[in-house]
C-alpha cells in the first residue's frame, strides 16, 4: 500500500532517513574509478580508443536526450517512481557490464547509466515535497553530504580491495551491484508526495471537495486514472496549463542578474567537469597502462571528493562577505582549474596527472557549492529544482557539442592529450571572460561610489544585483 506523506512538523525524519540510505548505498560505487581499466583489461579487451570514441560519448548523448523527458516524467509521477527508476538504471548498467561483451553492449551500458544520472533531479527535488519548509536547509545538507560520503567510501573501499586484497574488477562490479540493489529496496518504502510543480499543482480558485481524512494524493489519483483509462481533464487543456505554468516559472527563475551570472558559469563549467570525470581515466591509461602498473584511481577519486566536500563545508562556516568574495573565488579557482587541465594535457607523469585531477575536481565542487548558495538566496526550493534542470540541460547541450567536435570520429576525433588541451583552452577562455566581467563590474561600481571606498562599492554591488539578504 502506498504511503501518502503529508507535510507536518515532525514528519521529516522518516523520508529523510530513507532517502539518505538510498543515496548512500547507490553512491558506494567501488567500480566507477576503475571502469576504464576494467573495459580495456582482459575481461572485456576493448581498446582505449574504442572506449573513448565509441562508448563514452553514448552517455553524453543519452543524458541530453533523456533529461527533458525524465524531468517531465518526474513531475507527472511525483518523484518516487523516478527515484526507483534511477536505482534500476544503475543496476542494469552493472548487469550489462558484468555479463555482456563488445562495443554495442557497452554502449547499452552507457545508456542505462544515463538513465541513472538523468534522474538526479528526482532525488534532489523529492524531499522538498514531503517535508515542511522549516526543515529544507537541514534535509538538503543531509541528502547532499551523504552522497559525497558514499562516493568517498566507495572509491576508497574499491582502492583498498584492489590494492590490498587483490580482488578483481569483476568482483568490484558484483559488490557495487549488490549495494545498489540494497539501496533500491529503501525506495519502496518512501512516502508518496502529495503534489508536484506542474502536473499536480493546485491552481488558484480550486476547491477541495473531500475531507482531510478522505483526501488522496493527486499523484496517486493520476496514476490510478492512467491505469483504468480514465482522465478528468482533456490532454490538450492539461498540457497547455502545464506549459503556461512552466513558462511562468522559468521567467521567475531568471529574474535576477545575479542568478543569470552564476547560471552562466554553471552552464559553461559543468561540461568540462563531466568530460573530466569521463575521460580522465582514459588519459591515465595512456600515461601509465593499467596492464603494466598498479592503478590508484580509486584513491585519487576518494581524496578529491573528500577535499571537495571539505571545501564545500567551509563555505557554510567561514565568515566572509560573499558579496564580492564569491566573484573573486570564481575567477581565481577557474584560472586554477584551467591550469590543472593544461597540466594533465602536457604532463606524461601519472602523479602530475593525478594532481591536476585533484585540483580541478575539488575546485569545481567548491565553486558549484558557492553557485548553489548564491542562486538559492533568491529562489524558492521549487524554483531551484526547475533552474537545476534548465542549467543542466544547457550544460549538456554544450557538452554534446564538445563531444561531437572533439571526441567523436565524425568530428575531429582528437587523441586524448589534444582533447585535454582543448578543454584547458576552453576553460581558460571562460575564466578570462568572467575575470574581465568581474573587473568591469568592480571598477564601474567603485567609480560610481560617492567616496570611492571599498565598503561603499560592496554595498552598491549588492543593490545593483538586487540581492535579498
VENCOR-V915578 format. One record per residue. RES is the residue in one letter. PHI is phi in whole degrees, 0 to 359 (999 if undefined). OMEGA is omega in whole degrees, -180 to 180 (* if undefined). Layout:
res: {RES;RES}
phi: {PHI;PHI}
omega: {OMEGA;OMEGA}
//
This chain:
res: {X;X;X;X;X;X;X;X;X;X;X;X;X;X;X;X;X;X;X;X;X;X;X;X;X;X;X;X;X;X;X;X;X;X;X;X;X;X;X;X;X;X;X;X;X;X;X;X;X;X;X;X;X;X;X;X;X;X;X;X;X;X;X;X;X;X;X;X;X;X;X;X;X;X;X;X;X;X;X;X;X;X;X;X;X;X;X;X;X;X;X;X;X;X;X;X;X;X;X;X;X;X;X;X;X;X;X;X;X;X;X;X;X;X;X;X;X;X;X;X;X;X;X;X;X;X;X;X;X;X;X;X;X;X;X;X;X;X;X;X;X;X;X;X;X;X;X;X;X;X;X;X;X;X;X;X;X;X;X;X;X;X;X;X;X;X;X;X;X;X;X;X;X;X;X;X;X;X;X;X;X;X;X;X;X;X;X;X;X;X;X;X;X;X;X;X;X;X;X;X;X;X;X;X;X;X;X;X;X;X;X;X;X;X;X;X;X;X;X;X;X;X;X;X;X;X;X;X;X;X;X;X;X;X;X;X;X;X;X;X;X;X;X;X;X;X;X;X;X;X;X;X;X;X;X;X;X;X;X;X;X;X;X;X;X;X;X;X;X;X;X;X;X;X;X;X;X;X;X;X;X;X;X;X;X;X;X;X;X;X;X;X;X;X;X;X;X;X;X;X;X;X;X;X;X;X;X;X;X;X;X;X;X;X;X;X;X;X;X;X;X;X;X;X;X;X;X;X;X;X;X;X;X;X;X;X;X;X;X;X;X;X;X;X;X;X;X;X;X;X;X;X;X;X;X;X;X;X;X;X;X;X;X;X;X;X;X;X;X;X;X;X;X;X;X;X;X;X;X;X;X;X;X;X;X;X;X;X;X;X;X;X;X;X;X;X;X;X;X;X;X;X;X;X;X;X;X;X;X;X;X;X;X;X;X;X;X;X;X;X;X;X;X;X;X;X;X;X;X;X;X;X;X;X;X;X;X;X;X;X;X;X;X;X;X;X;X;X;X;X;X;X;X;X;X;X;X;X;X;X;X;X;X;X;X;X;X;X;X}
phi: {999;292;267;259;272;256;283;214;309;258;265;275;292;301;294;293;298;297;294;293;297;298;299;295;288;286;264;284;261;282;272;314;293;242;298;295;302;293;286;269;281;292;289;258;58;273;271;298;293;298;294;290;264;244;263;298;300;299;298;299;294;291;301;297;293;272;300;293;302;292;299;291;296;301;290;292;267;63;73;303;299;284;295;298;299;299;297;294;299;294;298;296;298;294;296;298;291;280;241;233;220;98;297;302;294;290;294;296;299;294;295;296;292;296;299;301;289;290;271;304;299;291;297;278;265;304;295;287;264;236;235;286;304;297;261;305;298;293;290;298;300;295;292;283;292;292;291;292;298;298;296;295;294;296;295;294;297;297;295;293;296;286;278;261;265;68;288;271;297;299;295;299;294;297;298;297;299;298;295;295;294;297;297;297;298;295;294;294;258;294;296;275;300;260;203;218;281;240;291;235;277;286;279;298;95;293;245;260;267;254;289;297;291;261;294;233;300;299;295;293;299;294;296;294;296;294;291;263;80;258;207;264;215;303;300;296;292;293;296;298;296;295;296;298;298;298;297;294;291;299;299;291;300;253;280;254;297;296;294;298;301;286;293;297;298;305;291;280;276;299;303;290;299;297;295;298;299;285;255;301;299;295;298;299;295;286;288;221;293;292;282;243;212;289;256;236;303;295;297;293;299;296;293;293;293;297;295;297;295;295;296;295;295;295;303;277;239;284;270;226;277;284;301;255;297;294;294;295;298;300;293;296;287;294;296;297;293;298;298;296;294;294;300;293;286;262;277;245;252;298;287;292;295;300;297;299;297;298;296;293;295;293;293;297;297;295;292;290;292;298;300;301;297;294;287;293;303;252;231;285;296;295;294;297;300;292;296;303;292;293;296;294;298;298;296;292;298;294;295;298;297;299;297;297;280;267;261;297;301;289;260;282;57;291;289;297;290;290;301;289;296;295;298;296;294;302;291;296;296;298;299;296;298;288;296;297;296;296;295;298;297;296;294;296;289;296;291;280;292;304;252;54;264;295;297;294;297;294;295;293;297;298;291;298;272;67;285;256;264}
omega: {-179;175;179;-174;176;179;174;-166;-174;-176;-175;-172;-175;180;-179;179;180;-179;178;177;177;-179;180;-174;-180;177;172;-171;-180;-174;-171;-177;-173;-179;-178;175;179;-178;-179;179;-173;-176;179;174;172;175;179;179;178;-180;-176;-172;-174;-175;-174;179;-180;179;-179;-178;-179;179;179;-178;-175;-169;-178;177;-180;178;179;178;178;-180;-177;-178;177;163;-171;180;-179;174;175;178;179;178;179;179;178;179;180;179;178;-179;179;-179;-179;-166;178;-177;176;-178;180;179;179;172;174;177;179;177;178;178;176;175;179;-176;-179;-180;179;-178;179;-180;-174;-178;-176;-170;-179;-180;-176;176;-179;-176;-177;-178;-175;-176;-178;-177;176;179;-179;-174;179;-177;-178;177;178;177;179;180;179;-179;179;180;180;178;178;179;-180;178;-179;-174;-174;-178;178;179;-179;176;178;-180;177;177;178;179;179;178;-180;-180;178;179;175;178;-179;180;-177;-180;-179;-176;177;175;179;178;-177;-178;173;-172;-172;-172;-176;179;-179;-179;178;179;177;178;178;-173;-178;176;-179;-179;-176;-176;-180;-180;176;177;179;178;-179;179;179;179;179;-179;-178;178;180;175;-176;-177;178;-176;-177;179;-179;179;178;178;179;-180;177;179;-178;-180;179;-179;179;180;179;-179;-174;-179;-178;177;180;179;178;-179;-177;176;177;177;179;-177;-178;-174;-175;178;180;176;179;178;178;-179;-178;-166;176;177;175;178;179;180;178;180;178;-177;177;179;-176;-180;177;179;-180;-179;-179;178;179;177;-178;-178;-180;178;179;180;177;178;179;178;179;179;-180;180;-178;-175;179;-177;175;176;-177;-178;177;-176;-179;178;177;178;179;-178;-176;-177;175;176;178;180;177;177;179;178;177;177;180;-178;-173;-177;174;177;-173;-178;175;176;176;-180;178;178;-179;-179;-176;-174;-179;178;179;-180;175;-176;180;175;177;179;179;179;-177;180;-176;180;-174;-178;168;-178;178;177;179;178;178;180;176;180;-179;180;178;178;179;179;-180;176;177;179;178;178;177;-179;179;-176;-169;-170;-172;178;177;175;-180;180;-176;174;-169;-179;178;174;-179;172;177;180;179;179;177;-177;178;177;179;179;179;179;-179;176;179;180;179;179;178;180;-177;-178;-179;179;-179;-180;-180;-176;-176;-177;-180;179;-178;180;177;179;-180;178;179;179;178;180;-178;-177;175;-179;177;-178;*}
//
